[in-house]
Amino acid sequence: MDRPNRPAALATTPGLPPQAQITTSHDNTRVSAVLPTGDSVEVLLHGATVISWKDGSGAEKLWLSTAAKLDGSKPVRGGIPLVFPVFGTAPGHAATASLPQHGFARNSKWEFLGKSTSEGGDDAAEGSVKLDFGLSSGTLGEDWKAKWGYAFGLVYSVTLSPGSLSTALVVSNEGEEAFESQVLLHTYLRVKDISATEVTGLENSSFLDKVDGPQTKTQSGPVTITGETDRVYNPETDPKDPVRVVESGKPTVTLVRDNLPDVVVWNPWVDKAAGMGDFEPKDGWKNMICVEAGSVRSWTKLEKGDVFEGGQTFYAN
């Protein structure tokens, strides 16, 4: 029998708001996250290397070599490799003299420690997800322990939010002996045309030009790339003041740093790219620029129990 006051059927079943989707690959080599907005990130457990960051439209923001080794056989060429405990090589620094370029963090297998999410207030679409990764002297390979025998702990957090990606590294001294280290978040950004690209926010800053000398110089105007570029900037501004990548007059990515005083700008140009076996395509230098937050112009000393934390956030404009 028909009832005149029968309740109407619900159009949708009430339940939880849309959540970030976290996936671990079947071979346990990478972790990915996708937000309801479509923003996504993918992290390789080898080196805890971020190998992809896409905005809500699906546009890739990072540059990754098509010849990058993703099987753990060598550091990844592209994405965001982690530099620790030494930037470049330091033959005059006894503690890190035997380590390869940029240390062992990007060469090591990290552990996925788990994820946490934030719903960002009333609008679930504004939520974020944080992925944590760990490496310590207890999980470090024996060959690396023989070359750098300090007791340490690293926790690396990758936080994906709508329109932004944050990466932060916490370094702790878990032993009796003090150690010195350097940290760099070696970010490869994708650009459409390097000849139409400039970096702002580093004006009037001193920098070490590693291609020329090295010599210490002062930046005049925006940074433009007209040849092989390898510079370590010590910006005059506060780390929270933005450094921007500008393409054809339009800002496309903005970097804000947290407790990382230095900014490295790198592009290999023609000859250097040609000499790197894992840099493909060979003209890929036209479509990338490294803008890297770090603490590398000096050494950070940690005594027993001390902790250092530094990070960066990139905003997609």
Contacts in CASP RR format, 6 or more apart in sequence:
PFRMAT RR
TARGET T0000
AUTHOR 0000-0000-0000
METHOD contacts of the structure
MODEL  1
MDRPNRPAALATTPGLPPQAQITTSHDNTRVSAVLPTGDSVEVLLHGATV
ISWKDGSGAEKLWLSTAAKLDGSKPVRGGIPLVFPVFGTAPGHAATASLP
QHGFARNSKWEFLGKSTSEGGDDAAEGSVKLDFGLSSGTLGEDWKAKWGY
AFGLVYSVTLSPGSLSTALVVSNEGEEAFESQVLLHTYLRVKDISATEVT
GLENSSFLDKVDGPQTKTQSGPVTITGETDRVYNPETDPKDPVRVVESGK
PTVTLVRDNLPDVVVWNPWVDKAAGMGDFEPKDGWKNMICVEAGSVRSWT
KLEKGDVFEGGQTFYAN
17 36 0 8 1.000
17 119 0 8 1.000
17 124 0 8 1.000
18 36 0 8 1.000
18 124 0 8 1.000
18 125 0 8 1.000
19 36 0 8 1.000
19 117 0 8 1.000
19 124 0 8 1.000
20 33 0 8 1.000
20 34 0 8 1.000
20 35 0 8 1.000
20 36 0 8 1.000
20 115 0 8 1.000
20 117 0 8 1.000
20 127 0 8 1.000
20 128 0 8 1.000
20 129 0 8 1.000
20 160 0 8 1.000
21 33 0 8 1.000
21 34 0 8 1.000
22 31 0 8 1.000
22 32 0 8 1.000
22 33 0 8 1.000
22 115 0 8 1.000
22 129 0 8 1.000
22 131 0 8 1.000
23 31 0 8 1.000
23 32 0 8 1.000
23 33 0 8 1.000
23 34 0 8 1.000
24 30 0 8 1.000
24 31 0 8 1.000
24 112 0 8 1.000
25 31 0 8 1.000
25 32 0 8 1.000
28 45 0 8 1.000
29 44 0 8 1.000
29 45 0 8 1.000
29 46 0 8 1.000
29 70 0 8 1.000
30 42 0 8 1.000
30 43 0 8 1.000
30 44 0 8 1.000
30 45 0 8 1.000
30 51 0 8 1.000
31 42 0 8 1.000
31 43 0 8 1.000
31 45 0 8 1.000
31 112 0 8 1.000
31 131 0 8 1.000
32 40 0 8 1.000
32 41 0 8 1.000
32 42 0 8 1.000
32 43 0 8 1.000
32 52 0 8 1.000
33 40 0 8 1.000
33 41 0 8 1.000
33 115 0 8 1.000
33 129 0 8 1.000
33 131 0 8 1.000
33 160 0 8 1.000
34 40 0 8 1.000
35 56 0 8 1.000
35 125 0 8 1.000
35 127 0 8 1.000
35 128 0 8 1.000
35 129 0 8 1.000
35 160 0 8 1.000
35 161 0 8 1.000
35 162 0 8 1.000
36 124 0 8 1.000
36 125 0 8 1.000
36 127 0 8 1.000
37 56 0 8 1.000
37 125 0 8 1.000
37 162 0 8 1.000
37 163 0 8 1.000
38 54 0 8 1.000
38 56 0 8 1.000
38 58 0 8 1.000
39 54 0 8 1.000
39 55 0 8 1.000
39 56 0 8 1.000
39 160 0 8 1.000
39 161 0 8 1.000
39 162 0 8 1.000
39 163 0 8 1.000
40 52 0 8 1.000
40 53 0 8 1.000
40 54 0 8 1.000
40 56 0 8 1.000
40 58 0 8 1.000
40 160 0 8 1.000
41 50 0 8 1.000
41 52 0 8 1.000
41 53 0 8 1.000
41 54 0 8 1.000
41 131 0 8 1.000
41 158 0 8 1.000
41 160 0 8 1.000
41 165 0 8 1.000
42 50 0 8 1.000
42 51 0 8 1.000
42 52 0 8 1.000
43 49 0 8 1.000
43 50 0 8 1.000
43 51 0 8 1.000
43 131 0 8 1.000
43 133 0 8 1.000
43 158 0 8 1.000
44 50 0 8 1.000
44 51 0 8 1.000
44 70 0 8 1.000
44 76 0 8 1.000
45 109 0 8 1.000
45 110 0 8 1.000
45 111 0 8 1.000
45 112 0 8 1.000
45 133 0 8 1.000
46 70 0 8 1.000
46 71 0 8 1.000
46 72 0 8 1.000
46 76 0 8 1.000
46 107 0 8 1.000
46 108 0 8 1.000
46 109 0 8 1.000
46 110 0 8 1.000
47 75 0 8 1.000
47 76 0 8 1.000
47 81 0 8 1.000
47 82 0 8 1.000
47 105 0 8 1.000
47 106 0 8 1.000
47 107 0 8 1.000
47 108 0 8 1.000
47 109 0 8 1.000
47 110 0 8 1.000
47 135 0 8 1.000
48 82 0 8 1.000
48 105 0 8 1.000
48 110 0 8 1.000
48 133 0 8 1.000
48 134 0 8 1.000
48 135 0 8 1.000
48 156 0 8 1.000
48 158 0 8 1.000
49 75 0 8 1.000
49 76 0 8 1.000
49 78 0 8 1.000
49 79 0 8 1.000
49 80 0 8 1.000
49 81 0 8 1.000
49 82 0 8 1.000
49 106 0 8 1.000
50 62 0 8 1.000
50 79 0 8 1.000
50 80 0 8 1.000
50 158 0 8 1.000
50 165 0 8 1.000
50 167 0 8 1.000
51 62 0 8 1.000
51 64 0 8 1.000
51 68 0 8 1.000
51 70 0 8 1.000
51 76 0 8 1.000
51 78 0 8 1.000
51 79 0 8 1.000
52 60 0 8 1.000
52 62 0 8 1.000
52 64 0 8 1.000
52 79 0 8 1.000
53 60 0 8 1.000
53 61 0 8 1.000
53 62 0 8 1.000
53 160 0 8 1.000
53 165 0 8 1.000
53 314 0 8 1.000
54 60 0 8 1.000
54 61 0 8 1.000
55 61 0 8 1.000
55 163 0 8 1.000
55 316 0 8 1.000
56 162 0 8 1.000
56 163 0 8 1.000
59 316 0 8 1.000
60 190 0 8 1.000
61 165 0 8 1.000
61 189 0 8 1.000
61 190 0 8 1.000
61 253 0 8 1.000
61 314 0 8 1.000
61 316 0 8 1.000
62 78 0 8 1.000
62 79 0 8 1.000
62 80 0 8 1.000
62 187 0 8 1.000
62 188 0 8 1.000
62 189 0 8 1.000
62 190 0 8 1.000
63 78 0 8 1.000
63 79 0 8 1.000
63 188 0 8 1.000
63 189 0 8 1.000
63 190 0 8 1.000
63 191 0 8 1.000
63 284 0 8 1.000
63 287 0 8 1.000
63 288 0 8 1.000
64 76 0 8 1.000
64 77 0 8 1.000
64 78 0 8 1.000
64 79 0 8 1.000
64 188 0 8 1.000
65 77 0 8 1.000
65 78 0 8 1.000
65 278 0 8 1.000
65 279 0 8 1.000
65 280 0 8 1.000
65 284 0 8 1.000
66 280 0 8 1.000
66 281 0 8 1.000
67 77 0 8 1.000
67 277 0 8 1.000
67 278 0 8 1.000
67 279 0 8 1.000
67 280 0 8 1.000
68 76 0 8 1.000
68 77 0 8 1.000
68 78 0 8 1.000
68 278 0 8 1.000
69 75 0 8 1.000
69 76 0 8 1.000
69 77 0 8 1.000
69 278 0 8 1.000
70 76 0 8 1.000
72 109 0 8 1.000
74 107 0 8 1.000
74 278 0 8 1.000
75 81 0 8 1.000
75 102 0 8 1.000
75 106 0 8 1.000
75 107 0 8 1.000
76 106 0 8 1.000
77 276 0 8 1.000
77 278 0 8 1.000
77 279 0 8 1.000
78 188 0 8 1.000
78 288 0 8 1.000
79 187 0 8 1.000
79 188 0 8 1.000
80 167 0 8 1.000
80 185 0 8 1.000
80 186 0 8 1.000
80 187 0 8 1.000
80 188 0 8 1.000
81 102 0 8 1.000
81 106 0 8 1.000
81 186 0 8 1.000
82 105 0 8 1.000
82 106 0 8 1.000
82 156 0 8 1.000
82 169 0 8 1.000
82 184 0 8 1.000
82 185 0 8 1.000
82 186 0 8 1.000
83 102 0 8 1.000
83 103 0 8 1.000
83 105 0 8 1.000
83 106 0 8 1.000
83 182 0 8 1.000
83 183 0 8 1.000
83 184 0 8 1.000
83 185 0 8 1.000
83 186 0 8 1.000
83 294 0 8 1.000
83 296 0 8 1.000
84 103 0 8 1.000
84 104 0 8 1.000
84 105 0 8 1.000
84 154 0 8 1.000
84 169 0 8 1.000
84 171 0 8 1.000
84 181 0 8 1.000
84 182 0 8 1.000
84 183 0 8 1.000
84 184 0 8 1.000
85 95 0 8 1.000
85 96 0 8 1.000
85 99 0 8 1.000
85 103 0 8 1.000
85 104 0 8 1.000
85 105 0 8 1.000
85 148 0 8 1.000
85 179 0 8 1.000
85 180 0 8 1.000
85 181 0 8 1.000
85 182 0 8 1.000
85 183 0 8 1.000
86 93 0 8 1.000
86 96 0 8 1.000
86 99 0 8 1.000
86 102 0 8 1.000
86 103 0 8 1.000
86 181 0 8 1.000
86 182 0 8 1.000
87 102 0 8 1.000
87 182 0 8 1.000
87 184 0 8 1.000
87 296 0 8 1.000
88 101 0 8 1.000
88 102 0 8 1.000
88 103 0 8 1.000
89 99 0 8 1.000
89 100 0 8 1.000
89 101 0 8 1.000
90 96 0 8 1.000
90 97 0 8 1.000
91 97 0 8 1.000
93 180 0 8 1.000
93 299 0 8 1.000
95 148 0 8 1.000
95 150 0 8 1.000
95 179 0 8 1.000
95 180 0 8 1.000
96 103 0 8 1.000
96 148 0 8 1.000
96 181 0 8 1.000
98 147 0 8 1.000
98 148 0 8 1.000
99 147 0 8 1.000
99 148 0 8 1.000
100 107 0 8 1.000
102 184 0 8 1.000
102 186 0 8 1.000
104 140 0 8 1.000
104 144 0 8 1.000
104 147 0 8 1.000
104 148 0 8 1.000
105 135 0 8 1.000
105 154 0 8 1.000
106 186 0 8 1.000
107 144 0 8 1.000
108 135 0 8 1.000
108 140 0 8 1.000
108 141 0 8 1.000
108 144 0 8 1.000
109 139 0 8 1.000
110 133 0 8 1.000
110 134 0 8 1.000
110 135 0 8 1.000
110 156 0 8 1.000
111 133 0 8 1.000
111 134 0 8 1.000
111 135 0 8 1.000
111 139 0 8 1.000
112 131 0 8 1.000
112 132 0 8 1.000
112 133 0 8 1.000
113 132 0 8 1.000
113 133 0 8 1.000
113 134 0 8 1.000
113 155 0 8 1.000
114 131 0 8 1.000
114 132 0 8 1.000
115 129 0 8 1.000
115 130 0 8 1.000
115 131 0 8 1.000
115 132 0 8 1.000
116 129 0 8 1.000
116 130 0 8 1.000
116 132 0 8 1.000
117 127 0 8 1.000
117 128 0 8 1.000
117 129 0 8 1.000
117 130 0 8 1.000
118 127 0 8 1.000
118 128 0 8 1.000
118 129 0 8 1.000
118 130 0 8 1.000
119 126 0 8 1.000
119 127 0 8 1.000
120 126 0 8 1.000
120 127 0 8 1.000
120 128 0 8 1.000
121 127 0 8 1.000
125 162 0 8 1.000
126 161 0 8 1.000
126 162 0 8 1.000
127 161 0 8 1.000
127 162 0 8 1.000
128 159 0 8 1.000
128 160 0 8 1.000
128 161 0 8 1.000
128 162 0 8 1.000
129 159 0 8 1.000
129 160 0 8 1.000
130 157 0 8 1.000
130 158 0 8 1.000
130 159 0 8 1.000
130 160 0 8 1.000
131 157 0 8 1.000
131 158 0 8 1.000
131 159 0 8 1.000
131 160 0 8 1.000
132 155 0 8 1.000
132 156 0 8 1.000
132 157 0 8 1.000
132 158 0 8 1.000
133 155 0 8 1.000
133 156 0 8 1.000
133 157 0 8 1.000
133 158 0 8 1.000
134 153 0 8 1.000
134 154 0 8 1.000
134 155 0 8 1.000
134 156 0 8 1.000
135 153 0 8 1.000
135 154 0 8 1.000
135 156 0 8 1.000
136 152 0 8 1.000
136 153 0 8 1.000
136 154 0 8 1.000
136 174 0 8 1.000
137 145 0 8 1.000
137 149 0 8 1.000
137 150 0 8 1.000
137 151 0 8 1.000
137 152 0 8 1.000
137 153 0 8 1.000
137 174 0 8 1.000
150 173 0 8 1.000
150 175 0 8 1.000
150 177 0 8 1.000
150 179 0 8 1.000
151 173 0 8 1.000
151 174 0 8 1.000
151 175 0 8 1.000
151 176 0 8 1.000
151 177 0 8 1.000
152 171 0 8 1.000
152 172 0 8 1.000
152 173 0 8 1.000
152 174 0 8 1.000
152 175 0 8 1.000
152 179 0 8 1.000
153 171 0 8 1.000
153 172 0 8 1.000
153 174 0 8 1.000
154 169 0 8 1.000
154 170 0 8 1.000
154 171 0 8 1.000
154 172 0 8 1.000
155 169 0 8 1.000
155 170 0 8 1.000
156 167 0 8 1.000
156 168 0 8 1.000
156 169 0 8 1.000
156 170 0 8 1.000
157 166 0 8 1.000
157 167 0 8 1.000
157 168 0 8 1.000
157 169 0 8 1.000
157 170 0 8 1.000
158 165 0 8 1.000
158 166 0 8 1.000
158 167 0 8 1.000
159 165 0 8 1.000
159 166 0 8 1.000
159 167 0 8 1.000
159 168 0 8 1.000
163 315 0 8 1.000
163 316 0 8 1.000
164 313 0 8 1.000
164 314 0 8 1.000
164 315 0 8 1.000
164 316 0 8 1.000
165 313 0 8 1.000
165 314 0 8 1.000
166 311 0 8 1.000
166 312 0 8 1.000
166 313 0 8 1.000
166 314 0 8 1.000
167 185 0 8 1.000
167 311 0 8 1.000
167 312 0 8 1.000
168 258 0 8 1.000
168 309 0 8 1.000
168 310 0 8 1.000
168 311 0 8 1.000
168 312 0 8 1.000
169 183 0 8 1.000
169 185 0 8 1.000
169 309 0 8 1.000
169 310 0 8 1.000
169 311 0 8 1.000
170 307 0 8 1.000
170 308 0 8 1.000
170 309 0 8 1.000
170 310 0 8 1.000
171 181 0 8 1.000
171 183 0 8 1.000
171 300 0 8 1.000
171 302 0 8 1.000
171 307 0 8 1.000
171 308 0 8 1.000
171 309 0 8 1.000
172 302 0 8 1.000
172 305 0 8 1.000
172 306 0 8 1.000
172 307 0 8 1.000
172 308 0 8 1.000
173 179 0 8 1.000
173 302 0 8 1.000
173 303 0 8 1.000
173 304 0 8 1.000
173 305 0 8 1.000
173 306 0 8 1.000
173 307 0 8 1.000
174 305 0 8 1.000
175 304 0 8 1.000
175 305 0 8 1.000
176 304 0 8 1.000
177 304 0 8 1.000
178 301 0 8 1.000
178 302 0 8 1.000
178 303 0 8 1.000
178 304 0 8 1.000
179 301 0 8 1.000
179 302 0 8 1.000
180 299 0 8 1.000
180 300 0 8 1.000
180 301 0 8 1.000
180 302 0 8 1.000
181 299 0 8 1.000
181 300 0 8 1.000
181 302 0 8 1.000
181 308 0 8 1.000
182 294 0 8 1.000
182 295 0 8 1.000
182 296 0 8 1.000
182 299 0 8 1.000
182 300 0 8 1.000
183 260 0 8 1.000
183 294 0 8 1.000
183 295 0 8 1.000
183 296 0 8 1.000
183 300 0 8 1.000
183 308 0 8 1.000
183 310 0 8 1.000
184 262 0 8 1.000
184 264 0 8 1.000
184 292 0 8 1.000
184 293 0 8 1.000
184 294 0 8 1.000
184 295 0 8 1.000
184 296 0 8 1.000
185 260 0 8 1.000
185 292 0 8 1.000
185 293 0 8 1.000
185 294 0 8 1.000
185 311 0 8 1.000
185 312 0 8 1.000
186 264 0 8 1.000
186 290 0 8 1.000
186 292 0 8 1.000
187 290 0 8 1.000
187 291 0 8 1.000
187 292 0 8 1.000
187 293 0 8 1.000
187 312 0 8 1.000
187 314 0 8 1.000
188 288 0 8 1.000
188 289 0 8 1.000
188 290 0 8 1.000
189 245 0 8 1.000
189 253 0 8 1.000
189 288 0 8 1.000
189 289 0 8 1.000
189 290 0 8 1.000
189 291 0 8 1.000
189 314 0 8 1.000
190 287 0 8 1.000
190 288 0 8 1.000
191 197 0 8 1.000
191 245 0 8 1.000
191 247 0 8 1.000
191 252 0 8 1.000
191 287 0 8 1.000
191 288 0 8 1.000
191 289 0 8 1.000
192 247 0 8 1.000
192 248 0 8 1.000
192 287 0 8 1.000
193 247 0 8 1.000
193 248 0 8 1.000
193 286 0 8 1.000
193 287 0 8 1.000
194 225 0 8 1.000
194 267 0 8 1.000
194 285 0 8 1.000
194 286 0 8 1.000
194 287 0 8 1.000
194 288 0 8 1.000
194 289 0 8 1.000
195 225 0 8 1.000
195 286 0 8 1.000
196 247 0 8 1.000
196 248 0 8 1.000
196 249 0 8 1.000
197 224 0 8 1.000
197 225 0 8 1.000
197 245 0 8 1.000
197 246 0 8 1.000
197 247 0 8 1.000
197 289 0 8 1.000
198 222 0 8 1.000
198 223 0 8 1.000
198 224 0 8 1.000
198 245 0 8 1.000
198 246 0 8 1.000
198 249 0 8 1.000
199 222 0 8 1.000
199 223 0 8 1.000
199 243 0 8 1.000
199 244 0 8 1.000
199 245 0 8 1.000
199 246 0 8 1.000
199 265 0 8 1.000
199 289 0 8 1.000
199 291 0 8 1.000
200 222 0 8 1.000
200 223 0 8 1.000
200 243 0 8 1.000
200 244 0 8 1.000
200 246 0 8 1.000
200 251 0 8 1.000
201 222 0 8 1.000
201 235 0 8 1.000
201 237 0 8 1.000
201 241 0 8 1.000
201 242 0 8 1.000
201 243 0 8 1.000
201 244 0 8 1.000
202 219 0 8 1.000
202 222 0 8 1.000
202 223 0 8 1.000
202 233 0 8 1.000
202 235 0 8 1.000
202 243 0 8 1.000
202 263 0 8 1.000
202 265 0 8 1.000
203 219 0 8 1.000
203 220 0 8 1.000
203 221 0 8 1.000
203 222 0 8 1.000
204 218 0 8 1.000
204 219 0 8 1.000
204 220 0 8 1.000
204 221 0 8 1.000
204 236 0 8 1.000
205 218 0 8 1.000
205 219 0 8 1.000
205 233 0 8 1.000
205 234 0 8 1.000
205 235 0 8 1.000
205 236 0 8 1.000
205 237 0 8 1.000
206 216 0 8 1.000
206 217 0 8 1.000
206 218 0 8 1.000
206 219 0 8 1.000
206 233 0 8 1.000
206 234 0 8 1.000
207 216 0 8 1.000
207 217 0 8 1.000
207 218 0 8 1.000
207 219 0 8 1.000
207 231 0 8 1.000
207 232 0 8 1.000
207 233 0 8 1.000
207 234 0 8 1.000
208 214 0 8 1.000
208 215 0 8 1.000
208 216 0 8 1.000
208 231 0 8 1.000
208 232 0 8 1.000
208 297 0 8 1.000
209 215 0 8 1.000
209 216 0 8 1.000
209 217 0 8 1.000
209 230 0 8 1.000
209 231 0 8 1.000
210 230 0 8 1.000
210 231 0 8 1.000
210 232 0 8 1.000
211 228 0 8 1.000
211 229 0 8 1.000
211 230 0 8 1.000
211 231 0 8 1.000
219 233 0 8 1.000
222 246 0 8 1.000
223 229 0 8 1.000
223 231 0 8 1.000
223 265 0 8 1.000
225 267 0 8 1.000
225 269 0 8 1.000
225 289 0 8 1.000
227 267 0 8 1.000
227 269 0 8 1.000
227 270 0 8 1.000
228 267 0 8 1.000
228 268 0 8 1.000
228 269 0 8 1.000
228 271 0 8 1.000
228 272 0 8 1.000
229 265 0 8 1.000
229 266 0 8 1.000
229 267 0 8 1.000
229 269 0 8 1.000
230 264 0 8 1.000
230 265 0 8 1.000
230 266 0 8 1.000
231 264 0 8 1.000
231 265 0 8 1.000
231 266 0 8 1.000
232 262 0 8 1.000
232 263 0 8 1.000
232 264 0 8 1.000
232 296 0 8 1.000
232 297 0 8 1.000
233 262 0 8 1.000
233 263 0 8 1.000
233 264 0 8 1.000
233 265 0 8 1.000
234 261 0 8 1.000
234 262 0 8 1.000
234 297 0 8 1.000
235 241 0 8 1.000
235 243 0 8 1.000
235 261 0 8 1.000
235 262 0 8 1.000
235 263 0 8 1.000
239 256 0 8 1.000
239 257 0 8 1.000
239 258 0 8 1.000
239 259 0 8 1.000
239 260 0 8 1.000
239 261 0 8 1.000
239 293 0 8 1.000
240 256 0 8 1.000
240 257 0 8 1.000
240 258 0 8 1.000
241 256 0 8 1.000
242 254 0 8 1.000
242 255 0 8 1.000
242 256 0 8 1.000
243 254 0 8 1.000
243 255 0 8 1.000
243 256 0 8 1.000
243 257 0 8 1.000
243 263 0 8 1.000
243 291 0 8 1.000
244 251 0 8 1.000
244 253 0 8 1.000
244 254 0 8 1.000
244 255 0 8 1.000
244 317 0 8 1.000
245 251 0 8 1.000
245 252 0 8 1.000
245 253 0 8 1.000
245 254 0 8 1.000
245 255 0 8 1.000
245 289 0 8 1.000
245 291 0 8 1.000
246 252 0 8 1.000
250 317 0 8 1.000
251 317 0 8 1.000
252 316 0 8 1.000
252 317 0 8 1.000
253 291 0 8 1.000
253 314 0 8 1.000
253 315 0 8 1.000
253 316 0 8 1.000
253 317 0 8 1.000
254 314 0 8 1.000
254 315 0 8 1.000
254 317 0 8 1.000
255 263 0 8 1.000
255 291 0 8 1.000
255 293 0 8 1.000
255 312 0 8 1.000
255 313 0 8 1.000
255 314 0 8 1.000
256 312 0 8 1.000
256 313 0 8 1.000
256 315 0 8 1.000
257 263 0 8 1.000
257 293 0 8 1.000
257 294 0 8 1.000
257 310 0 8 1.000
257 311 0 8 1.000
257 312 0 8 1.000
258 309 0 8 1.000
258 310 0 8 1.000
258 311 0 8 1.000
258 312 0 8 1.000
258 313 0 8 1.000
259 295 0 8 1.000
259 308 0 8 1.000
259 309 0 8 1.000
259 310 0 8 1.000
259 311 0 8 1.000
260 293 0 8 1.000
260 294 0 8 1.000
260 295 0 8 1.000
260 310 0 8 1.000
260 311 0 8 1.000
260 312 0 8 1.000
261 294 0 8 1.000
261 295 0 8 1.000
261 297 0 8 1.000
262 293 0 8 1.000
262 294 0 8 1.000
262 295 0 8 1.000
262 296 0 8 1.000
262 297 0 8 1.000
263 291 0 8 1.000
263 292 0 8 1.000
263 293 0 8 1.000
263 294 0 8 1.000
264 290 0 8 1.000
264 291 0 8 1.000
264 292 0 8 1.000
264 294 0 8 1.000
264 296 0 8 1.000
265 289 0 8 1.000
265 290 0 8 1.000
265 291 0 8 1.000
265 292 0 8 1.000
266 289 0 8 1.000
266 290 0 8 1.000
266 292 0 8 1.000
267 285 0 8 1.000
267 288 0 8 1.000
267 289 0 8 1.000
267 290 0 8 1.000
268 276 0 8 1.000
268 279 0 8 1.000
268 285 0 8 1.000
269 285 0 8 1.000
270 285 0 8 1.000
272 285 0 8 1.000
273 279 0 8 1.000
273 282 0 8 1.000
273 283 0 8 1.000
273 284 0 8 1.000
273 285 0 8 1.000
274 282 0 8 1.000
279 285 0 8 1.000
293 311 0 8 1.000
293 312 0 8 1.000
294 310 0 8 1.000
294 312 0 8 1.000
295 308 0 8 1.000
295 310 0 8 1.000
300 308 0 8 1.000
302 308 0 8 1.000
END
